[in-house]
Amino acid sequence: MAAQKKQGERVLPARSTRKRRQLPDMLYYDERTDSYVTPQERSLSEANAQTRPAPNTINQAVDAKQSAREARVQELMKSKLYHLRKQQKQARHKRDQWAIDYLEWKKNEDEDVWNSDAEATGPAEHTSSFLDALRFSQQFMKAE
């Protein structure tokens, strides 16, 4: 369907000619295989899913899925990346530990402040009572 062109008119294409960004083939998570699959494999697995498996095969599939997951976890534990992340985490903890300790200490310091409502005697009263005790004991020192 070619557009009719009048004199001095530009013919614009029906669709933009700008180069389109090619989207990558997305991977979809497939619950049945417990893995990531391409769209073609996904449509195949959906077609296979239309036929219902027997109950005992479901249990076998669950067991297989579980063992596959455990194997992957073991792989991850052994992998270098896991250990690198673990070391980074420990280093971060060591680096920030002083701040955590300081906050704990500061909190305790703030709690130690004398509360005049809760206590009948404060630092000044303690000092004066100590001086009174000294004076009292001096009487006996003189007597001896």
RALINLIN-V447697 format. One record per pair of residues at least 4 apart in sequence whose ideal C-beta (glycine too) atoms are under 6 Angstrom apart, sorted by the first residue. I is the first residue (numbers start at 1). J is the second residue. D is the distance in Angstrom with one decimal. If there is no record, write none. Layout:
BEGIN
I J D
I J D
END
This chain:
BEGIN
3 11 5.0
5 9 5.6
5 11 5.3
13 17 5.7
25 38 5.5
27 36 4.0
28 37 5.8
28 42 4.7
29 36 5.8
30 37 4.8
30 45 5.5
34 65 4.6
37 41 3.9
37 42 5.1
53 57 4.4
53 58 5.8
76 82 5.5
77 82 5.7
114 122 4.9
121 125 3.8
END
